[in-house]
Amino acid sequence: MKNHPTTVGKYSIERELGRGASGTVYLGYDRFRSSPVAIKQTHPALLTDAAQAARYRRLLHNEATLVARLSHPHIVALLDADEAADPPYLVFEYVDGQTLSSFTTPDHLLPVADVLDIAFKCCHALEYAHHQGLVHRDIKPANLMLRRDGELKLADFGTALSLRSDETQIAGLVGSPSYMSPEQIREQPLTHSSDMFSLAVVVYELLTGRNPFAAESTYTTIYRINTEVPAALSVIRPELPARLDEVLGRALAKRPADRYASWSDFAQALLAVNRSLARLPSQTSEGERFARLRALPFFADFSEVALWETLRLGKWFDLPQGQGDDARRPAGRLLLPDRRRRGGRQPQRAGSQHHCARLQHWRDDLPAAQ
């Protein structure tokens, strides 16, 4: 077992979680919050040369600046940073689970409905990041965390491109080759469409157990991304919905203009396929629940972040078709605020108190669920 520090700043260190080219991630404990945290610390060896040290400190500063903008339930939150420490480090919320890399082999795949729901949530998280002026540039299974409770978290904006920043950023070929878009490989200007291509590669891999472009050499992988059309999903897994071939085929188009125009369009296409899958009423996906709430006039002025938080903080009930005085009440499902969870983290967006008050008023006016 590798040696590790006992403390980093004010945080005690329990064990190493992972190690990369530029740093190590530790499981730490925040005594003030009484909660576990993930600490990403730069390798000390990279700081021995003054010029190189300045570069890595600047990159860590840029990452902290970019991630600090983000507050979304499906993006790992930045809690703390110390770029002046020796070595410098970032502190993130700890995600108790595993990366999606665990589900990329043919003998260990997630259910199709779960994969489509994960992709739907990724679309919304990346759309939010796009609205903050960010292109992630490194979407891959290893950067997508699945908590034990099934919740998704998008991680590692360390190589993200800010379209609104004047700060010096990582240039050149950035990302993991087998998940790069054609324009990323050619070092052309990037938009959200590049991340969309990468996410489509991830979805393809989660559904089939194989990356559509990976090869024995990086050169061959790059050649395939630029020139080859992946085998249809229906050829590899005939039991998959035929519509998936069209949806992923469009997201994997070589030209950005031929992909979906927006994250919302891609998300809705994935949701439509998910809705077509046979399932019990109790197996309604979170993506479907989100879409149903979004369609209700009551939630019209909720931001997408507030709506996801409403799903997280509430309980979903099945209500029967009304009878007698309630005959006009349709059968269906309603999400109600759960009083037992009031002590939990509340939505951190503007207007959240107003939304919570409206939800409580709505709950109190509803008939009791049977």
VMD Tcl script that draws the C-alpha trace (Angstrom):
set ca {
  {0.00 0.00 0.00}
  {1.29 3.45 -0.89}
  {2.16 5.88 1.88}
  {-0.04 8.93 2.15}
  {-0.09 12.06 4.32}
  {-2.11 11.98 7.54}
  {-3.48 15.46 6.94}
  {-3.90 17.93 4.10}
  {-4.64 21.39 5.42}
  {-7.40 21.07 8.03}
  {-8.52 17.70 6.65}
  {-7.50 14.30 8.01}
  {-6.65 11.69 5.38}
  {-8.10 8.18 5.53}
  {-6.89 6.57 2.32}
  {-5.99 7.08 -1.33}
  {-8.88 6.97 -3.79}
  {-7.01 7.33 -7.06}
  {-3.88 8.59 -8.76}
  {-3.34 10.33 -12.09}
  {-0.59 12.02 -14.07}
  {-0.86 15.35 -12.25}
  {-2.21 14.47 -8.82}
  {-3.59 12.10 -6.22}
  {-7.12 11.98 -4.86}
  {-7.55 11.12 -1.18}
  {-10.55 10.32 0.95}
  {-10.44 12.92 3.69}
  {-12.61 13.98 6.59}
  {-13.85 17.47 7.35}
  {-14.19 17.75 11.13}
  {-16.08 21.04 10.88}
  {-18.77 19.64 8.58}
  {-18.50 16.13 10.07}
  {-18.46 14.66 6.59}
  {-16.11 12.86 4.19}
  {-14.52 14.81 1.34}
  {-12.41 14.05 -1.73}
  {-9.08 15.92 -1.86}
  {-7.24 16.33 -5.15}
  {-3.61 17.18 -4.45}
  {-0.92 18.00 -7.02}
  {2.04 15.60 -7.11}
  {4.97 17.17 -5.17}
  {7.41 16.02 -7.89}
  {5.75 18.39 -10.36}
  {6.61 21.39 -8.19}
  {10.40 21.00 -7.98}
  {11.05 23.16 -11.05}
  {9.96 26.77 -10.52}
  {8.54 27.30 -14.00}
  {6.67 23.99 -13.98}
  {5.38 24.65 -10.46}
  {3.98 28.02 -11.53}
  {2.20 26.34 -14.44}
  {0.56 23.64 -12.31}
  {-0.50 26.15 -9.65}
  {-2.03 28.30 -12.37}
  {-3.90 25.29 -13.78}
  {-5.23 24.40 -10.35}
  {-6.32 28.00 -9.88}
  {-8.11 27.92 -13.22}
  {-9.89 24.67 -12.33}
  {-11.02 26.08 -8.99}
  {-12.25 29.26 -10.67}
  {-14.22 27.34 -13.29}
  {-15.76 24.73 -10.97}
  {-16.69 27.37 -8.39}
  {-19.21 28.71 -10.91}
  {-21.13 25.45 -10.91}
  {-23.94 24.49 -8.58}
  {-25.89 21.57 -10.02}
  {-27.13 18.35 -8.37}
  {-25.43 16.23 -11.03}
  {-22.02 17.93 -10.91}
  {-19.50 17.23 -8.13}
  {-19.32 20.35 -5.96}
  {-16.10 22.19 -5.09}
  {-15.95 22.83 -1.32}
  {-12.51 24.34 -0.74}
  {-9.19 25.18 -2.43}
  {-5.69 26.18 -1.39}
  {-3.50 27.00 -4.37}
  {-0.77 28.46 -2.14}
  {-0.29 25.23 -0.14}
  {2.73 23.04 -0.77}
  {1.54 21.06 -2.61}
  {-1.71 22.82 -3.62}
  {-5.06 21.02 -3.44}
  {-8.78 21.17 -4.16}
  {-11.53 19.75 -1.95}
  {-14.67 18.26 -3.49}
  {-17.78 16.58 -2.16}
  {-17.16 12.87 -1.71}
  {-19.18 10.61 -4.00}
  {-19.76 7.25 -2.34}
  {-20.02 4.94 -5.32}
  {-18.09 3.97 -8.43}
  {-17.32 5.33 -11.86}
  {-19.18 4.16 -14.93}
  {-15.95 2.45 -16.04}
  {-17.21 -0.48 -13.94}
  {-20.07 -1.00 -16.42}
  {-18.28 -1.01 -19.77}
  {-17.73 -4.73 -20.36}
  {-20.27 -7.01 -22.09}
  {-20.65 -9.18 -18.99}
  {-21.32 -6.27 -16.63}
  {-23.71 -3.78 -18.22}
  {-26.35 -1.62 -16.58}
  {-30.02 -2.03 -17.55}
  {-30.85 -0.11 -20.73}
  {-33.35 2.13 -18.92}
  {-30.67 3.07 -16.36}
  {-28.17 3.95 -19.09}
  {-30.69 6.20 -20.85}
  {-31.62 7.87 -17.57}
  {-27.94 8.50 -16.81}
  {-27.48 10.00 -20.28}
  {-30.55 12.22 -19.78}
  {-29.10 13.58 -16.52}
  {-25.70 14.11 -18.19}
  {-27.37 16.17 -20.90}
  {-28.89 18.48 -18.32}
  {-25.66 18.78 -16.32}
  {-23.66 19.58 -19.45}
  {-26.31 22.00 -20.68}
  {-25.99 23.82 -17.36}
  {-22.19 23.89 -17.71}
  {-22.58 25.17 -21.28}
  {-24.75 28.04 -20.02}
  {-21.85 28.89 -17.68}
  {-19.58 29.08 -20.73}
  {-17.81 25.74 -20.21}
  {-16.90 22.85 -22.50}
  {-15.81 19.87 -20.38}
  {-13.46 18.32 -23.02}
  {-12.98 15.03 -21.13}
  {-16.33 13.24 -20.96}
  {-15.62 9.54 -20.35}
  {-16.88 6.76 -18.03}
  {-14.10 7.44 -15.51}
  {-15.40 10.98 -15.00}
  {-18.99 9.94 -14.43}
  {-19.73 8.76 -10.88}
  {-22.68 6.60 -9.89}
  {-23.50 6.88 -6.20}
  {-24.73 3.88 -4.24}
  {-28.23 5.37 -4.24}
  {-28.18 5.54 -8.05}
  {-27.56 9.29 -8.34}
  {-25.22 10.55 -11.07}
  {-22.32 12.97 -10.58}
  {-20.19 14.50 -13.34}
  {-16.59 15.08 -12.21}
  {-13.22 16.53 -13.25}
  {-13.43 19.88 -14.98}
  {-9.64 20.08 -14.77}
  {-9.24 20.36 -18.54}
  {-12.47 22.28 -19.17}
  {-12.44 25.09 -21.71}
  {-13.96 28.39 -20.65}
  {-15.47 30.27 -23.56}
  {-15.72 33.44 -21.46}
  {-12.36 33.54 -19.68}
  {-9.21 35.46 -20.48}
  {-7.19 33.18 -18.18}
  {-4.48 31.01 -19.71}
  {-5.95 27.56 -20.27}
  {-4.65 24.18 -21.35}
  {-4.18 24.27 -25.11}
  {-3.49 21.58 -27.67}
  {-4.87 18.05 -27.76}
  {-6.76 17.71 -24.46}
  {-8.86 14.76 -23.32}
  {-8.94 10.98 -23.71}
  {-8.39 10.02 -27.39}
  {-11.08 7.32 -27.74}
  {-13.78 9.75 -26.51}
  {-12.69 12.86 -28.43}
  {-14.81 14.47 -31.10}
  {-13.40 14.91 -34.63}
  {-13.10 18.67 -34.13}
  {-11.30 18.14 -30.82}
  {-8.73 15.90 -32.52}
  {-8.19 18.54 -35.21}
  {-7.76 21.21 -32.50}
  {-10.59 23.26 -33.99}
  {-12.77 25.67 -31.96}
  {-15.04 23.70 -29.64}
  {-18.65 24.13 -28.58}
  {-21.08 22.04 -26.53}
  {-21.40 19.78 -29.58}
  {-17.96 18.32 -28.87}
  {-19.06 17.16 -25.42}
  {-22.23 15.77 -27.02}
  {-20.18 13.54 -29.31}
  {-18.12 12.33 -26.33}
  {-21.24 11.57 -24.29}
  {-22.67 9.59 -27.22}
  {-19.48 7.49 -27.26}
  {-19.95 6.81 -23.54}
  {-23.61 5.81 -24.02}
  {-22.64 3.50 -26.89}
  {-20.03 1.85 -24.67}
  {-22.43 1.47 -21.73}
  {-25.00 -0.20 -23.98}
  {-22.65 -2.56 -25.85}
  {-19.62 -3.06 -23.64}
  {-17.22 -1.75 -26.26}
  {-15.93 1.65 -27.32}
  {-16.87 2.31 -30.97}
  {-13.49 3.82 -31.88}
  {-10.89 2.35 -29.49}
  {-7.95 0.64 -31.20}
  {-4.54 -0.73 -30.31}
  {-2.82 2.57 -31.09}
  {-3.79 6.19 -30.57}
  {-3.16 6.86 -34.26}
  {-5.65 4.18 -35.34}
  {-8.20 5.44 -32.81}
  {-7.93 8.97 -34.18}
  {-8.26 7.66 -37.73}
  {-11.44 5.79 -36.82}
  {-13.00 8.82 -35.14}
  {-12.35 10.93 -38.22}
  {-13.41 8.43 -40.88}
  {-15.40 5.43 -39.63}
  {-19.08 5.10 -38.79}
  {-19.58 2.86 -35.73}
  {-21.43 -0.42 -36.11}
  {-25.14 -0.04 -35.46}
  {-26.20 -0.84 -31.90}
  {-28.87 -3.18 -33.26}
  {-26.14 -5.29 -34.90}
  {-24.29 -5.74 -31.61}
  {-27.38 -6.08 -29.41}
  {-30.48 -6.87 -31.52}
  {-32.74 -6.56 -28.47}
  {-32.04 -2.81 -28.12}
  {-34.72 -0.39 -29.39}
  {-34.19 0.29 -33.09}
  {-34.69 4.01 -32.47}
  {-31.38 4.10 -30.57}
  {-29.46 3.63 -33.82}
  {-30.87 6.90 -35.13}
  {-30.49 8.84 -31.86}
  {-26.86 7.90 -31.21}
  {-26.01 7.99 -34.90}
  {-26.99 11.64 -35.02}
  {-25.06 12.52 -31.84}
  {-22.01 10.75 -33.32}
  {-22.12 12.64 -36.61}
  {-18.67 13.74 -37.82}
  {-19.80 17.34 -38.46}
  {-21.02 19.30 -35.41}
  {-23.77 20.87 -37.54}
  {-25.24 17.40 -38.16}
  {-25.63 16.62 -34.45}
  {-28.48 17.75 -32.23}
  {-28.67 21.53 -32.11}
  {-29.00 21.63 -28.33}
  {-28.59 19.48 -25.24}
  {-32.33 19.67 -24.73}
  {-32.96 18.11 -28.15}
  {-30.58 15.24 -27.40}
  {-32.11 14.73 -23.94}
  {-35.65 14.61 -25.34}
  {-34.60 12.05 -27.97}
  {-33.11 9.83 -25.26}
  {-36.21 10.27 -23.10}
  {-38.47 9.24 -25.99}
  {-36.56 5.97 -26.36}
  {-36.65 5.39 -22.61}
  {-40.42 5.92 -22.57}
  {-40.82 3.21 -25.20}
  {-39.28 0.56 -22.94}
  {-41.65 -1.85 -21.20}
  {-41.67 -1.31 -17.44}
  {-43.91 -1.37 -14.38}
  {-45.50 1.93 -13.21}
  {-43.23 1.88 -10.14}
  {-40.16 1.85 -12.43}
  {-40.66 5.33 -13.86}
  {-37.24 6.86 -14.54}
  {-36.11 10.10 -12.96}
  {-35.81 11.56 -16.44}
  {-39.48 10.81 -17.05}
  {-40.44 12.32 -13.70}
  {-38.40 15.44 -14.48}
  {-40.13 15.79 -17.84}
  {-43.58 15.42 -16.24}
  {-42.85 18.10 -13.66}
  {-41.42 20.42 -16.28}
  {-44.68 20.15 -18.24}
  {-46.81 21.27 -15.27}
  {-47.73 25.00 -15.17}
  {-46.98 25.04 -11.42}
  {-43.28 24.48 -12.12}
  {-43.04 26.85 -15.07}
  {-40.78 29.36 -13.27}
  {-38.55 26.74 -11.63}
  {-35.02 26.61 -13.02}
  {-33.82 23.18 -14.10}
  {-31.51 23.04 -11.08}
  {-34.42 23.82 -8.72}
  {-36.54 21.18 -10.43}
  {-33.86 18.49 -10.01}
  {-33.55 19.52 -6.35}
  {-37.32 19.21 -5.98}
  {-37.06 15.64 -7.22}
  {-34.22 14.93 -4.81}
  {-35.93 16.44 -1.76}
  {-39.39 15.05 -2.41}
  {-41.31 11.79 -2.47}
  {-43.15 10.41 -5.47}
  {-46.66 9.02 -4.84}
  {-49.03 7.03 -7.04}
  {-52.53 8.47 -6.75}
  {-55.62 6.59 -8.03}
  {-58.22 8.07 -10.35}
  {-60.48 10.38 -8.28}
  {-64.07 9.49 -7.55}
  {-67.10 11.47 -6.32}
  {-66.07 15.01 -5.36}
  {-62.55 14.24 -6.62}
  {-63.71 12.86 -9.97}
  {-61.85 15.56 -11.86}
  {-58.58 14.59 -10.24}
  {-56.66 12.47 -12.78}
  {-54.78 9.31 -11.93}
  {-51.05 9.80 -11.92}
  {-48.03 10.66 -9.82}
  {-47.21 13.74 -7.81}
  {-43.98 14.73 -6.18}
  {-44.54 16.15 -2.70}
  {-42.03 17.76 -0.32}
  {-41.07 15.30 2.39}
  {-41.26 16.97 5.81}
  {-38.84 14.42 7.22}
  {-36.10 15.73 4.90}
  {-36.34 19.41 5.77}
  {-33.02 19.22 7.55}
  {-31.25 18.23 4.35}
  {-29.49 20.48 1.88}
  {-31.95 22.86 0.25}
  {-31.77 24.13 -3.33}
  {-28.99 26.68 -3.58}
  {-30.38 28.71 -6.43}
  {-32.01 32.12 -6.37}
  {-35.66 31.92 -5.41}
  {-35.33 28.52 -3.73}
  {-37.10 29.70 -0.55}
  {-40.00 30.91 -2.68}
  {-40.14 27.51 -4.44}
  {-40.05 25.59 -1.14}
  {-42.86 27.73 0.28}
  {-44.97 27.13 -2.83}
  {-44.33 23.39 -2.65}
  {-45.33 23.24 1.01}
  {-48.52 25.18 0.30}
  {-49.27 22.79 -2.58}
  {-48.69 19.75 -0.38}
  {-51.00 21.00 2.36}
  {-53.82 21.49 -0.15}
  {-53.56 17.96 -1.61}
  {-55.76 15.08 -0.49}
  {-53.98 12.39 1.49}
  {-52.37 9.67 -0.60}
  {-53.94 6.25 -0.15}
}
mol new
graphics top color blue
foreach p $ca { graphics top sphere $p radius 0.5 }
foreach p [lrange $ca 0 end-1] q [lrange $ca 1 end] { graphics top cylinder $p $q radius 0.2 }
display resetview
